[in-house]
Every structure is written in C-alpha cells, then in structure tokens.
C-alpha cells in the first residue's frame, strides 16, 4: 500500500511511519519543516496545493491525518485560553484535516482500497467531560464530527473514513506518565486502518479495537 501520514516527523506519526515501512508499505511522510519529509503546512492552502501537485497521478491507499497540536495544556480558566490559541489549534486540528482530505481526494480516488484515518482523541467524546483543556477537547470533538460527516459524503465514492483514539501515549504531547508507548499505539492503529472498510466507515474506535462512544 501507499500511505501518506501528516506530522510524520515525531510522536505517533513517526512510530506509524516506522511500523508501516517495516512491513513493506510505501510511506509518504509530511512535516512542516524537516529535510527527510515532504513539506506540508496543513493550515496553508498553498502548501496543500503544492503537495497535491507533487503527488498528481499517484494513488494513495490510506491517508492518515495525524498532525495535531495541544496548546492549552495547563491553561487557567480565569485568565488563560486566549483567542489566538483557539484559532491556532482549530487551524491545525480541524481545518488542517479538512484541507488535507480535500487536496488529496483525487489521489484517494485512484486507489482500489481508499481509506482515511483521522487521529482524534477520547477527549473528543461528549461522554468524557471532566473539565479543562477546553480548546483541545473542542478541536478534537470537531475533528470527530468532521470525520463522521466526511464518511457520509465519501461513502458513495468508496472511500472509508475512521476516527481513532490513539491511546494515552508517552509522547511530548502525552507526557511521561501516559499509559502506552508510541510503538503500542502504532501497532494498534495499523490494525484499525487495515480493518477499516466501507461497512465500518464513520467508526470511532480506540487503538485496541474498542468502539468509543461519541
């Protein structure tokens, strides 16, 4: 398979890149500014257009929308969560996902088994609302909603969409106290993407295969 991963230079993206290459897939990794990856600023339509032009005519069997930010960790309700932080987070975590799907839709349509995996979070679920991290939670909830609606619109084109909670992962974002390693997350997510089909499109699942409440 030929697979494209956004934000492939670190964390879960880098682990997915390594795992997929190790099993023989062709992986196209993107990053904002890294010499080993295709350049892509997911928030910039011009950057998206340049990537689409570069990949014109190449089928993409799986698009993994992994790039994301968590800017409001530790913010205080009384005087934190500035407006620009909201804008910057949604630009990456929501708009960036949409722009990437939109730009690479022609490539997905060239595949016999096209799939889109959106890395969201259990923090997107309305059933998990312990407070705090308002911006990140809201952005991941929006990404979940986006994925569900993309699944409906892309189903007639034969393109399946899955939304996934990667686990609480030991990365710069997840912290050292997190429950699982990036390699565990990558293995689980790889299994989920392999299992994704038109019959399961729109699913919201955990990295280890459990259905997650919306």
Buried (B, 14 or more C-beta within 10 A) or exposed (E): BBBBBBBBBBBBBBBBBBBBEEEEBEBBBBBBEEEEBBBBBBBBEEBBEBBBEEBEEBBBBBBBBBBBBBBBEEBEEEEEBEEEBBEBBBBBBBBBBBBBBEBBBBBBBBBEBBBBBBBBBBBBBEEEEEEBBBBBBBBBBBBBBBBBEBBEEBBEEBBBBBBBBBBBBBBEBBEEEBEBBBBBBBBBBBEBBEBBEBEBBBBBBBBBEEEBEE
